[in-house]
């Protein structure tokens, strides 16, 4: 058994070198994993405060209040933290599609070749 | 709508600067999110090939064939990739506990204070 990392405040979270933590968003209605994105401390504070998921957009380097543009908001019902305090899990009510492609989940496709366990692998030489 | 990143081989995955990709493991039996860990390319190749989850341990800097020590193996039934090809989702059969603490899922605790939306936030000045 390993010990858990105690978390009594946001300071105890193990933010990465860029000050970010990955967050898995799960559909509270059916358990589907919708997406994974990142939060910095301000994003998490706003998420806790507003009851809506606010991420940090790494590509745009700014807060990303999910759904402000698309209307596809996420309101959370549970925020969980993992044993070593470096990943968060949010159970959310997803309005519309989580994915910008229009799919409800970002994980709408299988890794090509994974179903037959070989197409993706290098050809043996 | 955004375009998806096409994935026809492992080269198309968007490995991070350290050559890693985050992987969410989900219990195929009940949809619980069990853990998030990282894979490098070799770990993913072995995962695809062996049908068992093989991660990259960032703390030990070596391949981590889940369950070799604990017996708590993960065999996957589906490997999925997200729209922008930088996160994987594995649906797995979990033997025993996914978490080294002995809990079935690593997300066994709520983020403290999140249920009342305020304990974690800085006190207003």
Interface residues (C-beta under 8 A of the other chain):
Chain A: X1 X2 X3 X4 X7 X8 X9 X10 X22 X24 X26 X30 X31 X32 X33 X35 X36 X45 X48 X49 X51 X78 X79 X80 X81 X82 X83 X84 X87 X88 X89 X99 X100 X101 X102 X103 X106 X107 X108 X109 X110 X111 X112 X113 X114 X115 X117 X118 X120 X121 X122
Chain B: X1 X2 X3 X4 X7 X8 X9 X10 X22 X24 X26 X30 X31 X32 X33 X35 X36 X45 X48 X49 X51 X78 X79 X80 X81 X82 X83 X84 X87 X88 X89 X99 X100 X101 X102 X103 X106 X107 X108 X109 X110 X111 X112 X113 X114 X115 X117 X118 X120 X121 X122
